Amino acid sequence: MSTPYRVAVVVGSLRKDSINRKLALALAAMAPPSLKLEMADIGALPLYNQDDDASPPPASVAFKQQIQAADAVLFVTPEYNRSVPGVLKNAIDIASRPYGHSAWSGKPAAVVSLSPGAIGGFGANHHLRQSLVFLDMPTLQQPEAYLGGGGDLFDEAGAIKKPDTQAFMVKFLAAFEQWVARNARA
């Protein structure tokens, strides 16, 4: 392929020093040349309101256009109360509405969940996958990416400092690259 696939990276945390944001940036730096990972910021999005479907707020329009322009989507999320953060669910709703005009439809996706705890956001990862089925997003099944111990995962420059985690994420990105190539719409 002559140009890289554009991958919208949606981070489910708004916190400036979020470990999930750090992971997203580290993955963008590690991505193979055929994948161009671009952050899709959800921090300025208003709460979804169906009354706005006919004339959505500018931030919602811009976000939905960014998702529409992407070839694929990578979700990087923490777990809140065994589910996805509300801001991530809100972003999903904004780009999927009005019904029948979803920006997500048909886009290959992958999910990485990261938490300071041992189970690595397992609940959020699987709960998000339920929504992706409805959104008609073919989602990478293997390797699954639940990363625990996120509090000490990064070095001073923001790179993944644990060699096994770094090797795993290289493997994950290679699998995602193949998944996108196989499932991206021309």
N, C-alpha and C positions, 0 to 999 in steps of 0.2 A: 504494500500500500504506500502511496506517495505522501499522503498527509496523515498525521496522527489522528486517532480517534479522540474527540473531545469528551472528556468525562467530567460531569458536574459532581463535585464532592459536597455533600450535604452533611454538615456536622450538627449533631443533636444537642450541642451545648453552647450557651451564649457567653459563658465566663471567659474573660480575656486570657487567663492562664490555664484554660481547660486542657487536661491531658488528652482529650479527644481531638481538640484542635491541633495540639502538638503532633499527635499521631497523623492526622490528615496532612499536615505540612511535611512531615518526614516521609510519608508515602509518596507525596508529589515529587519530592527530591529523588526518591528511589525508583520511580516508575520507569518502565522500559520506554524507549523513544517512540514506540507506536501508540502510547497513551499520553495524552496531555491532560493532567488533572488540574481543574480550575475550581476554586472555592466558590460555592453558591451560598452567599450569606443569607441567613434567615433572621438576623437580629432586628431588622427594620420592618419586618412584616407585621401588619395589623392582625388582630384576631379575625379569623374567617367569619363572614356574615353573609348569608345567602341573599340578603337584601342588596348586596353590592355586586351580584353577578352581572347585572346589565352594565354597570359602570364601576369596575374594580378600582381600588386605590392604586396610584402609580407604583408603589413598592411591590404590590402583588403582581401587577402587569409585568414589571421588569423581571421579577423572579420567575414567573411562568415562562417568559420568553427565553430566559437563560436555560431552563430545563428543556424547552422545545428545541433549542439550538444544539443541545448536547446529543452525542451519539449513545451515551451510557451514563449511569449514575452509580456513584459509590457513596454509601451511607456509612458514617463513622459516628457511633453514638454511645453515650453512657446509658446506664439503667437507672430509672427512677421508679421506685415502688413496683418492681418486677415488670415494668413496661417501658415504653419509649417516653422521653420527655415531652411535655405538652407542646413546646415550641416546635418540635419536629413533626408531631402529628398535625399541628396547625399548618406548617409549610406544605405537608402532603395534601391536606385538604384544599389549600389555596390553589395549588397547581393542578388539582384534579377537577375543579369546578369551572363552569357549571357542568352538571352531569352530561356526559356524552362528549365533552371537550377536554379530556384529560391530557396534560402535557407528558404524563408518565407512560402512557400506553405504548407497549412494545419495546421500551428501552431496556437493554440488558442492565442488570444491577448486581451489586454485591453488598454485603453487610459485614462490617467489622464492629464489634463492641469491645469497649475497654473500660475497666473499672479498677479502682485500687484494691478491691477485694479479690478473693481467690477464684470465684466462678466467672469472672470476666464479662459480666453483663449478659449472661445466657438468656435471661427472661426477656430483656429488651430486644435482643437479636431475633428471637423466635416470634415475639409479638409483632415486630416490624415486618417480618416475612409474611404474616397473615395479611397485612394490608397490601403488600406487594403482589400477592396472588390476585386480589380483587382488582388492583390497578393494571393488571396484565403486563407485569414486568418479569421477564424470564430472569430468575435469580440464581446466581452461582451457588451450587450446593456443596461442592468440595473444592478446596479445603474450607471447613468452617473456621471462622476467626472469632474466638472469644479470648480476649487477652486480659489476664488478671495481673495484679501487682503493678498497676500503671503509675503509682506514685514515684517509683524510682526507675522508670523505664528509659528516661532520656538523659543525654549528657548536656553540658552547658550550652552547646550550639543547637540543641533540639533534635539531634539524631538519636536513633534507637541505640542504646549502649549495650544491650544484652545480645551477645552473638547468636544464641539460638532463636530469639525473637526476631532479630533482623533477618536471619536465614529463612525463617518461616514466612515472614512478610514478603520476601523476594519470591518465594514459591507461590504465595497467595496472588501476588501481582502478575506473575507469569500465567497462572491459571485464569485470572480475570482477563488478561490480554487475549487469551485463546477464546474465552467465553464471549467477549465483546466481538471479536472477529467473526465468530460463528453466528451470533444473534443480532448484530446491528443491522438496521434497515439501510438499504442503499439510498 
